[in-house]
Amino acid sequence: MGPVSDVPPLARLPEEWARVAQSLGGRSFHGRQIFRWIQVRGVTDPATMSDLPAQMRRALMDEGLGDPVEVIRDLRAEDGTRKLLVTMRDGASVETVLIPEVTRGRSDLPAPVSLDGDADSAALDDGPEEDERTGSPPSKRVTQCISTQVGCAMGCAFCATGVAGLRRNLRADEIVAQVLVGRRSLLGDEVLRGVVLMGMGEPLHNYDATARALRILTHREGIGLSSRRVTVSTVGLVPEIARLGEDFHGQIGLAISLHSPTDEGRSRLVPINRRYPVAQLMAALRAYPLPQRRRITIEYTLVAGQNDSVADARKLAQLLAGIPVKVNLIPMNPIEASALAPPDLATVLAFQRVLCDAGYSCFIRRRRGDEVSAACGQLAQAEGARRSARRIP
């Protein structure tokens, strides 16, 4: 662990804040108070931290404690989904999305088949869970989709984020700050119950910042999100999947953007497959140290004519055999820069039926917030979204 001064304030753990407090003439418990002010109360202005000594509050202001991001646009869809455009101090911007829970069956698609009680946070369509404290369904649970990079280097064919390429990684404090500003945007009795790292960027391509942000978000003295409610989505960076499993003992949910059961098909849609082909990725999933009764989420974007046939579904069922998974089918959401399109409903349902008949829990992802370009695959840098994406033959 390097010097605390090298860690941005919003990314510091309680023990690091304790050292800072002592260096400012206070005591270690003052550091934990600062951590709680920031992470529990969402307060980043030292002047309002009323239980700290005045001298320490002034020192924290001199140190630059404050929000590293600012919300500059808040777009709201009819279904309650909100997309926040946030800008960093260097002018770079990313998008983060607040997704309120919905009642089962409120969708333009039929209710998913083979629903069960799995509570993994990536399953936005599994239906409401019981509140762990009261035993009753939460009234307004919200999941936040957060970004980890400005742009993305992975170049997936159906995703707007990668059109402009990767501009830079986000720091851990910039990742955490998205959750802090997201909580401030909650309405009425809404409660943030889960976080999915499925926004702009590839989380495992920015591993160190992602891991530190996960430790902050799940810390029991802070926001205290249950690790069951936190999911990292990856296109399949095999070494980092192993590292995530080792560092967090499999407690962090894992979602894999698979999108094809074959190397030929996947390399067309997800170029990183050329480095980590399907067989290596499946071996990494089998080795991931999942706790009992937990499953890996397989994200599968259905693209018309590319990966949506019954034959593809059968190959996918064979590929996943023996791995504890559930499958989220995502009919491709349109993006300006691509001529690729979603399949029709009959094709989607036929694909789902093959997987359900093979014994898999298979869900069709509801479209959430697509009228404000907040749906899966639609998050983009404004300047990059206008560029032409590569076309798939």
Secondary structure as GFF3:
##gff-version 3
##sequence-region A 1 393
A	DSSP	three_ten_helix	4	6	.	.	.	ID=ss1
A	DSSP	three_ten_helix	9	11	.	.	.	ID=ss2
A	DSSP	alpha_helix	14	23	.	.	.	ID=ss3
A	DSSP	alpha_helix	28	39	.	.	.	ID=ss4
A	DSSP	three_ten_helix	46	48	.	.	.	ID=ss5
A	DSSP	alpha_helix	54	63	.	.	.	ID=ss6
A	DSSP	beta_strand	69	76	.	.	.	ID=ss7
A	DSSP	beta_strand	82	88	.	.	.	ID=ss8
A	DSSP	beta_strand	93	100	.	.	.	ID=ss9
A	DSSP	beta_strand	141	145	.	.	.	ID=ss10
A	DSSP	beta_strand	149	151	.	.	.	ID=ss11
A	DSSP	three_ten_helix	161	164	.	.	.	ID=ss12
A	DSSP	beta_strand	166	169	.	.	.	ID=ss13
A	DSSP	alpha_helix	172	184	.	.	.	ID=ss14
A	DSSP	beta_strand	191	197	.	.	.	ID=ss15
A	DSSP	three_ten_helix	203	206	.	.	.	ID=ss16
A	DSSP	alpha_helix	207	217	.	.	.	ID=ss17
A	DSSP	three_ten_helix	227	229	.	.	.	ID=ss18
A	DSSP	beta_strand	230	234	.	.	.	ID=ss19
A	DSSP	alpha_helix	238	248	.	.	.	ID=ss20
A	DSSP	beta_strand	253	257	.	.	.	ID=ss21
A	DSSP	alpha_helix	263	269	.	.	.	ID=ss22
A	DSSP	three_ten_helix	271	274	.	.	.	ID=ss23
A	DSSP	alpha_helix	278	287	.	.	.	ID=ss24
A	DSSP	beta_strand	296	302	.	.	.	ID=ss25
A	DSSP	alpha_helix	310	319	.	.	.	ID=ss26
A	DSSP	beta_strand	325	331	.	.	.	ID=ss27
A	DSSP	alpha_helix	345	357	.	.	.	ID=ss28
A	DSSP	beta_strand	362	364	.	.	.	ID=ss29
A	DSSP	three_ten_helix	370	372	.	.	.	ID=ss30
###
